[in-house]
Amino acid sequence: MARVVLGSSHWLARPSVRPSFALEARMRRLTSTLLLALSAAAPLVDAAPAHACGGFFRAETPVDQSAQRMIFKRLTASRLEAYFEIRFSGDPKSFAWVLPVPGIPQDKATVDVAVFEQLDAATAPQVIQPIVCEALGSPPTDNADAGFDAGAGGGEPEVNAPRVTVLDREVVGAYETVTLAAETGTDLVTWLREKGFRVTDEMIPFVDLYIGQGLNFLAARLKPEAGVDGIQPLKMTYDARGPMVPLKLASIAAQPETGVKIFYLGEERVTPSNTPELTVPTGHLAFDHGTQTGNWPAAVARTIDDHGGEGLVVDFAGPTTLVRTGAEENPIADADENTEPVRAALEALLTGTRYVTRFYARYSPEEMGVDVGFEAAPNLGDVERIRSMPELSCEEDPPPVNPCDFQACGLGGYCVLTTDATGAQVPACACVDGAAARAVRDDVAPGGLRVSCVDVRINVDPIELPDQVVDTPPVVGPPLLDPCAANPCGENGECFALNGHQTCLCERGYVAVAVEDGSGGLKATCRVPDQDVPDDFYRRRLPEPRLPYPRGAGGGNATATLSDDGCTQGAPDRGARHAAWALLLALPLVLRRRGRRD
């Protein structure tokens, strides 16, 4: 079974006839992508604020390349155009994708990923810290085998199928697509199993959430002859008063602190309708003068954590003219270094709109309890993408860099420094009771590695191969490797599998760091911090998840509890089973290949 890590999220992909043998190997084969990402953007001029007599250092804020991106374009008061970025590497026959949608999407087409790249580059926020030097004068310049089974379309239920209706079938570029309606989550899960999807009953209440809203489901997979290079962003239009981002579905397989970028193009400024719009406090910003980088991703994550895991930050909001200016100053070229096709594609996207709002968030699974919607907010002002920190004088030495400023430990975490084997100070995370430490790769974290504290209640049972009628018996590989083998957490921590990943419950007073093992894998391990973790931190309580996870999922007592005195932590049952990747209907699903007859 191959899996696509959706940054957020993880796709279960369809296995090849020869099964892969280890969970981590499957993880490494596939790249991250979360199809729920929204993207609405507007750029700002890449100029620095003017200073009468001084020098100026600007930041190249790290780009969250693993963030999930989606673009919504308002066509009319009741119709939207949506663009979904899809990332995948591996066996093309292992690709499948399902998304909740209103009605029957029309005008489906593939688009160049460069549209996302250019819109992102033209609107990306920048953290700066000017250094004013009177002697310097003016500032320096910045030099699947077969397609979906044939069956009745046009609104007719399939023969011998549960209450699932095929509303539409269409070939779009390299994709075969089908739009489905189901009366219940049980019906849809049963239908998916009959078509070879690897799904569990635990996703049924998530599916019911969207069926209850009258939504259908769009499924797509590659044509048999298509290769991975055929995977492109998918565009569609549908009737809706406003977009909705189904984060609840993404929560099952989301990576801790998953980046989500939302670009909304329309006539006016918009704001979230059911979650707060947040502003990053200046005190959360940091700038490393040695590398000329700001800490915007970590600052956004901490801002959302400060608000109980809810909210979206506005990266930028302004007229589309500024997006065009930003694109001119940050051009993205196609393969032959020709920028004109990309410019033309961006111009087509911007045509008919006057305003762009770009949102950004970093969510862990337990924070994805709201399906975000949007509403017009013409009275809210523009938001520049330049974030300026207090000026420094030439006589001042730049302040030392605290690595914790560039890492967020999550809603249940607290960052402190510890010393690694080389003697360098690195950021580490203490986890509140009820949370455990998981190591992940992150292109905007120090050294590309980080630890996040995740709620141990967000755990699901492993996916078992369901009984299905197939052409030949399924090929079943060996069981998943134990992520807790060889005591990866060390003497001061307890390891257990959370959604199939190695996680650590460190003893009180110890902190978790991310380290690479000798085979190129990644693990969390518990160490002594360079400073004490405040006692008050361990008295915090995680909020109750706003998600329909079954209590005790993952086997046994999967909930760590906090005692009345805030001093005793109950660890999850060591008998908890591995959780293979639950299927999210907003993410690619795992298909089981049908055996071919000789």
N, C-alpha and C positions, 0 to 999 in steps of 0.2 A: 504494500500500500504506500503510495507516495502522498506527500502532504505539501501543500503550499502554505507557507507561513504568511499570513496576511498582515504582516507587521503586526496587524491585529489579528491579525486574525489568522486563523489557520484554515486552509482548505484541506479537505480530505479529497484526494484525487484518486482517480481510478487506477487500480493496480495493473501492472503488466502481468502476463502469464507467469513469468518467473518472479516470485515475490521478493521484495527487499527484506533484509534480515535484521535490521535494527532501527529503532525509532530515530535515533540521532542521525543515522545515515540518511534516512528518508528526509529528515528536516534539512540537512545540508544540501540536498539535491534541488530544493525548491526555494524560490525567492519569496520575499514578503510582499503581501498586498492585501489591502482591506477594501472590499468593493463598496463599503458603505461610506467612503469618504465623500464629503461634499467639497466643492470648491467654489468660492465666489471671490473675485479678486479685483483690486484696483491698485495701480501702481503709483508710486510717487517719484518725483524727480530724484535722481541719485546724487543730489548736491547736498553738501553739508551746510548747516546753519552758518551764517556769516559772522565772523569775528573781526573787529576793526583792526586789530594789530597782532595777529598771532598765527601760530601754527595749529594744525588740526589733525588728529588721528581718527580715521574712520574705521568702522568694524566691518569685517566680512563675517557676519553672523553665520554660524554653521547652518547649512540647509538640511532640514529633516527629510532626507531622501526616502526614508522608509514610510513616511506619512501617507495615509490613504487620501486620494484626491478625487473629488467629484465636482463637476460644474453644473449649475442650474442657470438656465437662461429663460427669463419670462418673455413669452411670445405674445400672449393676450391675458386678459384678466382671469381666464380659466384654462389656459394651456401653457405647458412647460416643455422646454427642451432640456434633456439631461445627458450628460457625458460621464461615463464611468471608465476610469483607468483600470486596466486589468494587467497584472504582472504574473508571469509564470515561466518557469524553466523546468526542463525534464522531458519525459515522454509525452508527446502531444496527445497520445491516446488516453492520457491520464487527466486531461483537462475537462472540467465541467463547472458550470457557474449558474447559480439560481438567485433571483432577487425578487422581493415583494414589490409589486407595481399596482397602480390603480388602472382599472379597465384593461384594454388591449393596446399596448404601445404601438405606435405607427412610425413611419419614416425611419426605420432602423437602418443604420449604416455604420461602417467603421471609419475612424478618423486617425490622423497622424498623432502619435504621442507628443510630438514637438509642440502641439498646441498647449498641452498641459505644462510642458517645460518652459515655454515662453511666457505664459500667463503667470506662472510661479515666479520666474526670475524678475518679471517686470513689477511685481507687487510685494516682493519679500521684504519683511521688516529688517531694519538694521539698528544695532545698538552702537552708540558712539560715545567717546569721552574726549572732548577737545582739550588740547594743551595750549594754553595761550602764552606766547612768547613775544614780547614787545619788539625785540630786535630782529625777529624773523621776517617782518613784513607780511605779505599776503600768504594765504594758506597754500601749501603744495598741492599739486594735482595728482590724481590717482592715475600715475602712469598705469477521437473514439472509433473503434472498428467501423461499425455501421452507424448511421444517424439514429435519431430517436425512432423507436419502433413505429412503423406505419400504423395508423389507426384513424378512427373517425375524427374529423376536424369540424370546423364551423359550428362549434357549440354542441356537438353530439357526444354523449358519454361513451367511453370506450367499452367494448364488449368484455364482460366478465371482470370489469374493473370496479373498484370502490367508487364512491361518489365524487369522482374527479372528472372534470370536463376539459377537453382540449379545445381552446378557443382560437388558436392561430398557430400555424407553422410557417416558417420563412427561412430561407437561406440568406444570410447577411455577410458578405465578404467571405471569410474563412469559417464562419460560424453557421451551425444549424441551430435555430431557435424554436422554442415552443412556449406558448402562453397557456397556463393552466388555471382553472378555478377549482376549489375544493370546498366541501361543506364543513369539514372538520379537519383538525390537525391529524387525527388518526387516519382519515381517508387519504390525505396527501402523503403521509409517511408510508402507508401501505402501498400506494401507487409507486412511490419512489423505490421502495424495496423491490417491487415486481420488475422495475426497469433496471435493477442492478445497483441502485444507490445504497451505500453503507450508512444507515441511519439508526438512531436509537429512539426509544419511546420517550426519553427525557426531553427531546426537542418538541414534542407534541404541544405542551402548553405555550411554547414560544410561537409556534405556527398559529395556534388559536388566537394569539394576540392580534395577528395581522388579518386573519380571516374575519375576526370580529369587527375589524374596521372596513370590511368589504374589499380587501385587496386581493389581487390575483398574484401569480408567481410566474416570472419569466425565467426560463432555463435555456442555457446555451452551452454548446460544446463544439469542438473543432470537427470539420468534415474529415472523413477518413484519410484523404490525400493531403491534408494540410499539415504543415510543420509548425514548430514553435514560433518561427518568424511571422506566422500568420496571425498571431495574437496581437490585437490592436485595441485601443479604446473603443468602446461601443457607444453610439449615440442613438437616442430615441426621443420621440415626443409622446406626450399623453395629457389627458385632461386632468387638471388638479388646480385647486385654488392656491396651493402653495406646496413646496417640497417638504418631504419628511425624511429624516435620516434614521433608519431602523437600527439604532445602536444596541437595543436589547438582544437582537439576534446575534450581533457580532460579539457579545460579551462572552459567549461560551468558549470561544477559541482565541480571544484577544490576548495579545502579548501585553505584559505590564507597561503602562505609560505609552500606549500606542498613539502615534501622531495622527490627527484627523484635520485635513484642510478642506474648507468649504468655500467655494467661489459662487457668488450669486450676482448675476447680471440682470439688470432691469432698468426701470425708469427712475428709481429713487433708492435711498438708503433703506436697508432692512435690519432687523434685530431679531434675536431668538424670541419665539412666542411662549415657550414653556420652560425655559432655563435662563439664568441670569446672563446678561452681557457684562463681561468683566474687564477691568483695566489693570494692567500689571503695575504694581507700585514701583516707584523709582528705587526703593530700597531693595527690591528683588533683583535689580539689574547689576551685572558685573561685567568688567571689561579686562581682558588680558592684553596688556600692552606688548608683551613679548611675542605673542602670536597674532595680535591685532584681531581678536575675535571677541564677540559678545556671547552672552549666555541665554539668548532669547528662549530656546526650547525649554530649558530647565526653569526659567523664570515663569513661563506660562504654566508649566506643570505645578509649580508651587502655589501659584495664584489660585488655580482650580482646587488644589488640596485645601487651601485656606478657607474655601467656601464649601467644604464638605463634599468635594468631588463633583460639584455641579458647575455648569457655566461654559461659555465660549468667550475667548478673547478676540477682539477685532484687530487683525494685523494691519488692515488698511481699509479705508472707505473714502471714495472720491469719484469724480467724473471719469468717464472712459478716456478723455483726452490725456489724463495723466498716465493711464495704462499704455497708451500709444507712445508717450514720451519715455516711459520706463522701458518699453520694448526696444526703442531706438538706442538707448544707452546700455542695454543688456541683451544684445541680439543672440538668438539661438539659431545655429545653422543646421541644415540637413547634412546628410552623409558626405556630400561633395562640397561642403563649406558654403553653399549657396543659401543666403538668408531670405531670398525673395519668396519661396514657397511657404516658409514659416510665417513671414509677415502677412502674406495673403490669407493664410488660414486663420491667423489671429484676427485680422480685419474682418473676415466673414463672421467670426464669433462675436465680435464687438458690434457689428452693424445692427442697428435697430435698438440699441441700448444706450442709456446715457449715464449709468452709474454702476459701479462695481463695489461690492462689499466682500472682503476676504476674512474668514474666521479661521481660528486655529485652536486646537485643544490637544491635551495629552491625557488619555484616559486609561486606567486599568479596568479589568472586567467589572469589579464591584461598583465602579463609577458610571457604568453604562446603563443606568436604569431608566433613562428618558429617551424616547424617540424624538429627536429635536425637530421642531417646526420653526417657521419664520413668518414675520409679518412686517408690513411697511412701517417705517419710522422716519418720515421726512423731516421731523423736527430735530432729530439727532444730527450732530455735526459731522464733518469730515474727520478722518483719523489719518494722520501722516504715518508713513512707515519708518521715519527716522525717530529713534528713541535716544535722546541725548541725556547723558549722565552729567553730574556737576563737573565744571571745568577744573583743570589742574593748571598750576603755574609751572613755568619752566624751572623754577627753583625747587619745585617739589619732586621727589622721587615717586614714580608710580607706586601705588599701594601693592603689597604682596598679593598674589593670587591665592584664593582659598578654593581648592578643588571642589569643595562641597557646593560652591556657588554654581558649578556647572553640572551638578547631578541632582536629580530629584528622586527621593526614596519612596514616593507614593503616599497615599492617604494615611497609611498605617506605619510610616517610617520616619526616621530621624537620622540625618547625616552627621557623621563624625569622621575624623581622620584616623587612619591606622598606618603602620609602617609595613611595607612589603619586604620581600626577601632581598631586594636590592638596596634597602635603606631609604627608599623614597616614600613620602607620605601620599597615600591614595585615599579617595573617598570610600566610606563604608556605611552600612545602614543598620541601625538598631530597629527592630520591628516590635510594634505594640502587641500586646496579648491578642491572640486571635488572628494574627498575620504571620506569614512565613516569607523567607527571603528566596527569591529566584534570580538567577543570573541570566542576562540577555546581552546580545550584541546591539550596539546603538551607535550610529555614525556621528551623533552629536554629543556623546558622553566622553569624558577624559579617557584616552586610550582605546576608545571604541567599545568598552565593556562597562557594564553597570549592574548593580543589584537593585531590585525593587521589592518592597514588602506588599504581598498580596493577601487578600482575605481567603482563609482556608475553607470557608463555606462555599466558595465558588468552585465546586468540584463536581465532576460527573463520572458516571460509571464507564468502564471501557466499552467500546463498541464491539459487540459480538457479531460474527457473520450470521445474518438471519437465514432461516430456511427459505430457500427460493427454488423455483422451478427453472432450471437452466439447461442448456444443451448438454453440458458435461459437468461432472462434479467440480466444485470449486477447488482451486489449488490453495491450500492453507499453509502459510509459512510457520516457522517456529514462533514461540511467544515473544512479545516485546522484551527487550533487555531491561533488567532491573536498574532504574536510574540511581538507586541507593546502594549499589554494590560498592565495595571497597571503602565504605564509610567516608563519603566525600565531604561531609560537614565537619569532620574532625572530632576531637575529644570533647569539645565544648558545645556540641550541637547534635540535634537529632534530625535525621533525614527521613522524608517521606515523599511519595509521589503525589503531586497535585496536577491533575489533568495530564498525567503522563510525564511531567517534568520533575526533575530533581529540585527539591526545595528544602530549606533548612530552618528549623526552630532552634535558634541559638539560645544558650542559657542567659539568664538575666545578667546584664552588664557586658556581654560579648556582642560583637557586631559581625555582619556578613560582608564579604567582598567577593567579587567575581574574578575567577582565575581560569586560565586555560590549562587543560591537562596535556599530557604528553602526546595524545593522539589527535590533538586539534579540537577536542570537545571543550565545552564550557561548563563550569560548575560554580555553585556558591559554597563558601566555606566560612567557618566561624573563627574569629580572631579577637585578641585583646585590643581595645581602642587606645589611642594616644591620650584621650581625655574621657572622663566619666560621662556616661549618659545620664541626663537629669532624671531624678526619681519621679518627677511629675509626669514625664513622658509615659511611663508605664501605667499611669492611671487613666490614660485616654481610653475611650471605648470606640470601636469601629461602629459606624452606623449600620442599621439593619439593611441588608441588600433589598433593593426594590425590584427584584427579579424572581421569577417562578422556579427557582432551583429547589429540588427536593431536599429536605433536611437529611443529613447523613449520606448524601450522594458520595460515591467513591468508596463506599463500604465502611461499616462500623461508625464510630463517632468521629465525624470529620470536622467537628467544630472545636476550636480551642477557646476556652472560656477564661474570663477574668474574675478573680475572687473579689470579695468585698473590700479586702485591704489593698487591692491592686498589686499584690506581691506574688500571687501564685498563678502560674499559667498551666492549663490543662492541654496537653499535646494531643493532636489527632491520633486516632488509633493506628498503630504501626501496621495493622492488618489491612489498611486501606489499599484497595487495588489500583493498578495503573488506570488512568483515564485516557483512553485513546481519543482522537479528536472528534468531538461531537460536531454534527453537521449543522451549519448555520445556513438558513435559506438565503441569507444575504451574501453568502460566501460560496465558493465552489464546493461542490459536494463530491464525496468519493463514490466512484462508480466501480462496480466489480465487472471485469471483462467477462463476457460470455466466451466459453471455450468454443473453438471452431471445430466443426466436423471434418474428418479427414476426407 
